[in-house]
Amino acid sequence: MKTILAFCFSLVSISVFAQDKLAPATWSFQVVESGEDYIFKATVDLEDGWAIYSQYTEEGGPVPLTFTYKDKSILKGKTEEKSDAIKKMSELFEVEVVKFKKQAVFEQKFAKKKGIKVFSGELRFMCCDDLRCLPPTVVQFDIGL
C-alpha cells in the first residue's frame, strides 16, 4: 500500500512540476550597425494586463529592469528606454512607479572593437499585473556580430 501511495504522490508531483510556467514577457534581441558603432536593441512583448518596470524604479518599489553586459569597456553611455513609459502611484507598492505595458524597447550603444565577435550579457526584470508579481527573471543573450 505504501508503494502505491508513493507512486501516486510521485505522479502528482510530476504533473504539478510539468505544468507551464506563467511567462507574460517575451524578449527578442538584435544588434545593428550605426556608423562607427553598434546598437544593441532589446525588445519585450508583454501579454495584456502585464507590465515590467523601468531601470529607474524608486526604492521600495518593484524590482527594476537591469542590464549587465559582459564587456563594459565597449559601452557608450547608458542603456536608453526608447518606449513611452507609464508613471503613476502604485497601490500594490505604495510608491510612484515607472512601467511599460504591451511592448518596450531598450537600446545600448557600443563601440566596434577588433576581435569582438559576440555581444553578451543578461537582463533581470519582474513582471506584475494588477494583482500579483512574478519572481524576478534573468534572461541571457549572446548576439553574433
N, C-alpha and C positions, 0 to 999 in steps of 0.2 A: 504494500500500500504506500509506503514511504517513497518507493521508487516511482510509482505512478504520479504521486503528488509533486515530486521533484521534477519529473519530466513535464508535467502540465505547467508548473511555475516557469520552467526554462522557456517553454513555448510562448507564454505570455510575455516574458521579459524580452525575447527576441522580437516579438510583434511590436512592443512599445518602442524599442530602440530602432526598429526598421522604418518607422513612420517618417515621412518627410519633415524636415525642419522648416519652420516658418522662415522664409527668405524674401522679404519685400523689396530688397535692393539688388539691382544687377549692375555691375561695373564693367566698363569697357575702357581700353587704353590705346593710345596711339602716339607716335612721335612724328612731327612734321618739320621740314626744314624751313627756316626763316632767315634768309640772308646768311650771315656768318654764324648763326646759332641754330639750335633745335628748340622746339617747343613740345614738351610732354603734355598731353591732354588726357585727363581722367574724366569720364562721364558716368554719372549714376542715373539710372532709371528707377523710379520708385512706384510701387503699387499705390492705387488710390487710398488716401487716408493716412499714408505713412510719410515720415519726414526724417531727414538727417540734420545734424546741427553744424553750424559754422565752426571754422577754426578759431574764431574769436568769440567763443561762448563764455559768458560770465561765470565766475567761480560759484559753486553751489548749484549750478545748473546741470544739464545733461553732459555726457562725455562728448567733448568736441572732436571734430574730424582732425586727424593729424596725419601728416605725410612724413615719412622717414626715407631718405634717399641714401643709397649705398655710397656713392661718390659725391660728397658735398662740395668738393673743390671746384666742380664744373658748374655749380648752380649760379644763376644770375638773378638776384632778388628773391622775393618770397613767392610762395605758391598763391596765385591770384584766384579769387572766386569770381567767375565770369557770368554767373546767373543772378537773376533778381532774387533777393532773399526776403523772407518774411520776418519782421521784427515785432515781437509783441510779448506781453506779460504771459507767462505760463502758469496756469493753475496747478499743473502737475508738479512743477519745480519751485514755484513761488519766486521766480526771478524773471527778468526780461531775457528772452532767448532770440537767437537769430537762427532760422532754419530754412531748409529748402524742401519743396514738395515737387512731385512729378518728375522733374529732371533738373540736374545741376551739372555744371561744367567747371573744372578747375584746371589751371594751366601753370606750368613751371618752365621758365626759360633756362636753358643751359648751353654752355659753350661746346662747340665741336672741338674735340681733342683727339689727336692722333693716337691710335691704339685702342680707343674705347669702341667696342662693338655692341655693347648691351647697356641699356639704361635700366637700372634695377632699384627696387625699393619696396616699401609696403605702406599701406594706409590703415588707419584704425578709425572706426566710426560706430555710432549707435543709432539704431532706428527706433522711433516711437510713433504710436498713433495716439489718439485722444485718451486712451485708457491704460496703455501699458508701454513699456520699453523692453526691447530685446537686449540681451547681454552684448557688450561691445564685440565687434567682429574685426579680425585682421585679414586683409587681402594683400597678397604679394603680387608683384608684377616684374616681368623681365621682358623688355622690348628690344628686339634687334635693330641696329642702326644701319 
